[in-house]
Amino acid sequence: MSASIDLHGLLLECVGQVVKAVVEPRCQGIPIWDAAGKAIASEKLKEMGVPQDVTVIQIARTIGILGPDPNEIVIANPERRRARHV
Protein backbone atom coordinates (compact mmCIF):
# COMPACT_ATOMS: atom_id res chain seq x y z
CA MET A 1 0.00 0.00 0.00
CA SER A 2 1.24 3.45 -0.85
CA ALA A 3 1.72 6.30 1.58
CA SER A 4 -0.96 8.96 1.52
CA ILE A 5 -0.66 12.72 1.68
CA ASP A 6 -3.15 15.11 3.26
CA LEU A 7 -3.48 17.22 0.11
CA HIS A 8 -6.14 19.47 1.62
CA GLY A 9 -3.94 20.24 4.64
CA LEU A 10 -0.84 20.76 2.51
CA LEU A 11 -2.55 23.26 0.19
CA LEU A 12 -4.16 25.01 3.15
CA GLU A 13 -0.72 25.50 4.75
CA CYS A 14 0.68 26.85 1.48
CA VAL A 15 -2.13 29.38 1.17
CA GLY A 16 -1.63 30.34 4.82
CA GLN A 17 2.06 31.03 4.28
CA VAL A 18 1.29 33.27 1.30
CA VAL A 19 -1.40 35.17 3.19
CA LYS A 20 0.83 35.70 6.23
CA ALA A 21 3.91 36.66 4.21
CA VAL A 22 2.34 38.77 1.46
CA VAL A 23 -1.26 39.76 2.11
CA GLU A 24 -1.22 40.60 5.83
CA PRO A 25 1.81 42.95 5.65
CA ARG A 26 0.15 44.85 2.80
CA CYS A 27 -3.01 45.16 4.89
CA GLN A 28 -1.17 46.89 7.74
CA GLY A 29 -0.72 43.70 9.73
CA ILE A 30 -4.40 42.76 10.06
CA PRO A 31 -4.48 39.06 11.08
CA ILE A 32 -6.60 37.95 8.13
CA TRP A 33 -5.52 34.30 8.24
CA ASP A 34 -6.19 33.77 11.94
CA ALA A 35 -9.43 35.78 11.92
CA ALA A 36 -11.33 34.01 9.14
CA GLY A 37 -9.02 33.46 6.18
CA LYS A 38 -8.13 29.90 7.13
CA ALA A 39 -11.78 28.84 7.46
CA ILE A 40 -12.68 30.48 4.14
CA ALA A 41 -9.71 28.92 2.33
CA SER A 42 -10.54 25.50 3.78
CA GLU A 43 -14.13 25.68 2.57
CA LYS A 44 -13.00 26.89 -0.87
CA LEU A 45 -10.65 23.91 -1.19
CA LYS A 46 -13.57 21.61 -0.30
CA GLU A 47 -15.74 23.33 -2.92
CA MET A 48 -12.99 22.82 -5.49
CA GLY A 49 -13.03 19.09 -4.74
CA VAL A 50 -9.58 18.82 -3.19
CA PRO A 51 -9.48 15.45 -1.40
CA GLN A 52 -8.17 14.89 2.11
CA ASP A 53 -6.01 11.85 1.45
CA VAL A 54 -4.26 11.18 -1.84
CA THR A 55 -1.70 8.48 -2.44
CA VAL A 56 1.60 9.19 -4.14
CA ILE A 57 0.58 6.72 -6.86
CA GLN A 58 -2.62 8.69 -7.56
CA ILE A 59 -0.61 11.90 -7.88
CA ALA A 60 1.86 10.25 -10.25
CA ARG A 61 -0.99 8.96 -12.42
CA THR A 62 -2.73 12.34 -12.46
CA ILE A 63 0.34 14.32 -13.53
CA GLY A 64 1.34 11.74 -16.14
CA ILE A 65 4.36 10.04 -14.60
CA LEU A 66 2.45 6.74 -14.49
CA GLY A 67 -0.11 5.50 -16.96
CA PRO A 68 -3.62 4.29 -16.19
CA ASP A 69 -4.07 1.65 -13.51
CA PRO A 70 -3.89 -1.76 -15.24
CA ASN A 71 -6.19 -3.24 -12.58
CA GLU A 72 -8.95 -0.72 -13.26
CA ILE A 73 -11.45 -1.24 -16.06
CA VAL A 74 -12.63 2.00 -17.65
CA ILE A 75 -15.56 1.96 -20.02
CA ALA A 76 -15.76 5.12 -22.06
CA ASN A 77 -19.18 6.28 -23.18
CA PRO A 78 -19.24 6.67 -26.95
CA GLU A 79 -20.04 10.20 -27.99
CA ARG A 80 -23.53 10.59 -29.29
CA ARG A 81 -23.60 12.04 -32.74
CA ARG A 82 -26.07 14.78 -33.30
CA ALA A 83 -27.96 15.01 -36.52
CA ARG A 84 -27.17 18.16 -38.40
CA HIS A 85 -30.06 20.23 -39.52
CA VAL A 86 -29.38 21.65 -42.92
BELURLIN-V936724 format. One record per pair of residues at least 12 apart in sequence whose C-alpha atoms are under 7 Angstrom apart, sorted by the first residue. I is the first residue (numbers start at 0). GAP is how many residues later the second one is. Records with the same first field share a line. If there is no record, write none. Layout:
I=GAP  GAP
This chain:
1=53  54  55
2=52  53
3=49  50  51  52
4=48  49  50
5=46  47  48
6=44  45  46  47
7=37  42  43  44
11=29  30
15=17  22
18=14
19=13
